[in-house]
Amino acid sequence: MSDAPNDIVIELKDVHKAFGAQKVLRGVHLQVREGTTLVIVGASGQGKSVILKHMLGLVKPEQGEVLVFGRDLTRIRAREVKEIRTHFGVLFQNAALFDSMTVFDNVALPLRERTKVGEERIRASVMEKLDLMDLLGAEDKYPAQISGGMRKRVGLARALMLNPRVVFFDEPTTGLDVHKSNEIYRLFHRTQQQLKYTAVIVSHDVPKIFKLADTVALLAEGVIQGCMSPEEFQLAENPLIREFVETTMGPIYSSDKEESILYETL
């Protein structure tokens, strides 16, 4: 499988999507570079999760291209899309665990469904991932018997079972308190450092999520208003980005910028 040039693993080009009369995406351009973390932010209902669904090949645009590893998902067969998805991991908003299955069986599911490896190897792989998530001892419990933070960690362990190249996170800290959210963020950082995957995160948890980001993209009015480093994002001139920053983070970054300009002119 060949990559797109310049280590771009996913690229959306002029993507348009509507649901009935509602136009959600109106020409989205976005790039995801290998080994980095892209955070997509924006107000509720703007279509952030719809972008993820395009990247996963779950929906097709009315117009535009969705390039994954250099291949346009809109032009290849369903079998090829399915093969590309084997390189993906997904952590859904509610972790999407099966209540009737133990933690062990939830985490083992990708190996049992997508590979032909034996149970001995599956057990070794599952226990390795549970150890990475600080979940040893919880393997025989059911989702209802563990905390919300632990369920998120189980979901992440399952998402990482096939050692994916790209992991998608859809509002990963929804429903967690500040302490557990920070715990999950530290876990994201540690596992990405160890496993070297590319991450695409949709989140409302600003500004804390910025600590994980290499680049931040704001989706507003159906398009990406800017995609840049967290530092550049917080000081951007684009009025929609400035409004988002001031609404979610306060005017501190604007005042910091004005102060730095003042010192430069002295």
TAHU-V503660 format. One record per pair of residues at least 12 apart in sequence whose ideal C-beta (glycine too) atoms are under 7 Angstrom apart, sorted by the first residue. I is the first residue (numbers start at 1). GAP is how many residues later the second one is. If there is no record, write none. Layout:
I|GAP ; I|GAP
This chain:
1|68 ; 2|67 ; 2|68 ; 3|31 ; 3|66 ; 3|67 ; 4|63 ; 4|65 ; 4|66 ; 7|26 ; 7|27 ; 8|23 ; 8|24 ; 8|25 ; 9|23 ; 9|24 ; 9|25 ; 9|60 ; 9|156 ; 9|157 ; 9|189 ; 10|22 ; 10|45 ; 10|57 ; 10|58 ; 10|156 ; 11|20 ; 11|56 ; 12|16 ; 12|17 ; 12|18 ; 12|42 ; 12|52 ; 12|54 ; 13|16 ; 13|51 ; 13|52 ; 14|13 ; 14|15 ; 14|49 ; 14|50 ; 15|13 ; 15|39 ; 15|46 ; 15|49 ; 15|51 ; 16|45 ; 16|46 ; 16|47 ; 16|48 ; 17|33 ; 17|42 ; 17|44 ; 17|45 ; 18|44 ; 23|199 ; 24|23 ; 24|26 ; 24|198 ; 25|22 ; 25|25 ; 25|197 ; 26|196 ; 26|197 ; 27|196 ; 28|23 ; 28|195 ; 28|196 ; 29|195 ; 30|187 ; 30|194 ; 30|197 ; 32|166 ; 32|168 ; 34|164 ; 35|161 ; 35|163 ; 36|162 ; 36|178 ; 36|179 ; 37|155 ; 37|162 ; 37|164 ; 37|175 ; 37|176 ; 37|177 ; 38|162 ; 38|176 ; 38|177 ; 38|179 ; 39|162 ; 39|164 ; 39|170 ; 39|173 ; 39|174 ; 39|177 ; 40|162 ; 40|177 ; 40|179 ; 41|162 ; 41|165 ; 41|175 ; 41|177 ; 42|176 ; 42|177 ; 42|178 ; 46|173 ; 46|174 ; 47|172 ; 47|175 ; 48|154 ; 48|171 ; 49|121 ; 49|153 ; 51|168 ; 52|116 ; 52|118 ; 52|148 ; 52|150 ; 54|12 ; 55|13 ; 55|113 ; 55|145 ; 56|29 ; 56|32 ; 56|112 ; 57|16 ; 57|24 ; 57|27 ; 57|28 ; 60|14 ; 61|13 ; 68|16 ; 69|15 ; 71|13 ; 86|28 ; 86|76 ; 87|77 ; 87|78 ; 87|79 ; 88|76 ; 88|78 ; 88|80 ; 89|70 ; 89|71 ; 89|73 ; 89|75 ; 89|78 ; 90|69 ; 90|78 ; 91|64 ; 91|65 ; 91|68 ; 91|76 ; 91|78 ; 91|81 ; 92|63 ; 92|78 ; 93|77 ; 93|78 ; 93|81 ; 95|56 ; 95|57 ; 95|59 ; 95|60 ; 96|59 ; 97|46 ; 97|54 ; 97|57 ; 97|58 ; 99|43 ; 99|44 ; 99|45 ; 102|37 ; 102|38 ; 102|39 ; 102|40 ; 103|32 ; 103|35 ; 103|36 ; 103|38 ; 103|51 ; 104|22 ; 104|35 ; 104|36 ; 106|48 ; 106|52 ; 107|19 ; 107|22 ; 107|23 ; 107|47 ; 107|50 ; 107|51 ; 107|54 ; 108|14 ; 108|18 ; 109|49 ; 110|48 ; 110|51 ; 110|52 ; 111|14 ; 111|50 ; 114|48 ; 125|36 ; 129|28 ; 129|31 ; 129|32 ; 130|27 ; 132|59 ; 133|20 ; 133|23 ; 133|24 ; 133|54 ; 135|15 ; 135|18 ; 135|19 ; 135|22 ; 138|12 ; 148|27 ; 148|28 ; 148|32 ; 149|27 ; 149|31 ; 149|34 ; 149|35 ; 152|20 ; 152|24 ; 152|32 ; 153|34 ; 156|31 ; 160|31 ; 160|35 ; 163|32 ; 164|33 ; 165|32 ; 165|33 ; 166|31 ; 166|32 ; 166|34 ; 167|30 ; 167|32 ; 168|32 ; 169|30 ; 169|32 ; 169|33 ; 170|32 ; 171|31 ; 171|32 ; 171|33 ; 172|12 ; 172|29 ; 172|31 ; 173|32 ; 181|24 ; 181|27 ; 185|23 ; 185|26 ; 185|27 ; 188|24 ; 189|23 ; 206|42 ; 206|43 ; 207|42 ; 210|20 ; 213|17 ; 215|12 ; 215|13 ; 215|14 ; 216|12 ; 216|14 ; 216|17 ; 218|22 ; 218|23 ; 218|26 ; 220|20 ; 225|13 ; 225|15 ; 225|16 ; 226|12 ; 226|15 ; 234|19 ; 235|18 ; 235|22
